[in-house]
Amino acid sequence: MSRQRFLGTGLGLGVMFLMCFGLTLGQVWWLSALLTLAFGWLSFLGRVLPLVHWRWDSLAATLAVGAALGVGSHLFLRALWRRWHARGAPAWPVRWSVSLLALLVLLFAATMATVGAAHHVGWLLTTREPLVESSWARMKQRASERDEAERLCRFAGLQSQAGVAPERLAAVLLGLPDTQDAAERWFVLPGTPESPGLLVFPRDPREWERAGAVRCGAGGEDVTPVSAEELARLGVLPGGGR
C-alpha cells in the first residue's frame, strides 16, 4: 500500500470515527450544517417557488428579445466572417452563435449572483440581528413555558376545588397577582366529558405548534402534555372557544 493511500484510508477512518462519536453524543449540528450547505437550496425552492408570481408577458418579451439578439448576432457574425475569409471558406457555424449567446447569459447571471452575494455579505456585516441562535436557549425557553403552563394548571385546579366555576377560571386567574402574567399568555379551559379536567394552552394560536398545551385533573393533579393535533381534535378554537 502506498503512502498516499495509507494516509487517505487513515483520514477516512478518522472522519468516520468522529462522525459516529459525535452522533452518539447527540452532536448533530455539524451534520445539519453540511446537509444545509449541500441541499439547503432544495428547501429554499420549495418555500419560495409557491410564492413566485410569474409575469408571462415579461417572459415572452425576454424570449423574443433573446431570439432577436441571437438571430441578429448570427447574421452579423456570419457576414463579418465571410468578409474576413477567402471565398470557399466554411461558413460561420450556428453553434458558435449559440455558444456566444449562452456565454452572454451566463456572464449576466454571474454578475447578478455576485451583486446579490456582495449585498448579502454587507447585510451580514452590518445587521444587529444575531447570526446564529442557540438550540439550548430554545430548549430552555420551551421547558420554562411548559413549567409555567403546568404551574398555572395546578393553580387553576386549586381554584376549581375552592368552588370557582370552570367558565370563570380564566377571569379569576387574570385577577390574581400570582397568576396574572401567566394567565395573560395562557388560556384555561375546562375539558370535555371524553377528556375531563382542565386544558391550558397559549392564547396565541400560532404558538400551539411550538409551545404545545397541558392537561391536568380538576384538582391540578396528573399534568400531561397535549399536542396541537389533540387540541384540534378536542374542538378548541382560536381565542379559547369551542
Protein Blocks (a to p, Z undefined) as FASTA:
>chain_A
ZZklmmmmmmmmmmmmmmmmmmmnopaklmmmmmmmmmmmmmmmmmmmmmpccdfklmmm
mmmmmmmmmmmmmmmmmmmmmmmpcehiacddfklmmmmmmmmmmmmmmmmmmmmmmmmm
mmmmmpcbdfbdcfklmmmmmmmmmmmmmmmmmmmmmmmmnopafklmmmmmmmpmklmm
mmmmpccddddfklgcjddddfblklmmmnopadddfkopaiadddfklmmmnopaehhi
ZZ
